[in-house]
Amino acid sequence: LIFLSVVFLRFADIKEGDVVRHDGKRSDGYLEHIFKHAAKELFGMDVKEITYKALKNKDFQEVTLEKDGETVLRFAAAYGFRNIQNMVLKLKKGKFLYHFVEVLACPGGCLNGKGQAQTEDGKPDRALLAQMEEVYAAIPVRLPDTNLHVQKVYQDWLEGMDSRKAQETLHTTYSAVNQTTSSLDIKW
């Protein structure tokens, strides 16, 4: 909550013309940003365009990076609970070979979510969805490291990009979770 308050205060002076977006054609797209960044930082490759390969359905797609004939990065986008459930099952079996997965609960991504406008019979309004995607795509892309507002947050609040405070605030650590035997556990 404190972080959001500070960010809100920092971005309160942004005007409509200052609005920018990340890579991607819709509300998703963090996969594209992270993929391009990883390709550059880890393998020295500057990726301009990303090609998604649909696997089982249009809401489960894969992106790979090859170097010297070897796949060095494998990312996936899994949208909708059916795909998320399949992903979890594959993870449990050790058959999920991705370095990064972008997960969105709504099939088709967030712009297609239940909180969006629907037709009177409760179905997604395809025309409105296409219009929202068009408006979103028209917003200029600016990478976070070139955004003056983001740089100011790093400088003023996080004490620099490589600071201990930035590391503690923006990064996550993982630890093993003890298995419980509760009747409320979900069996996927």
Secondary structure, DSSP 8 states (H G I E B T S, - for coil): -HHHHHHHHHHTT--GGG--B-SSSSS--HHHHHHHHHHHHHH---------EEEEETTEEEEEEEETTEEEEEEEEEESHHHHHHHHHHHHHT----SEEEEESSTT-GGGSTTS-B-TTS-B-HHHHHHHHHHHHHS-B--GGG-HHHHHHHHHTSSSTTSHHHHHHH------------TT----
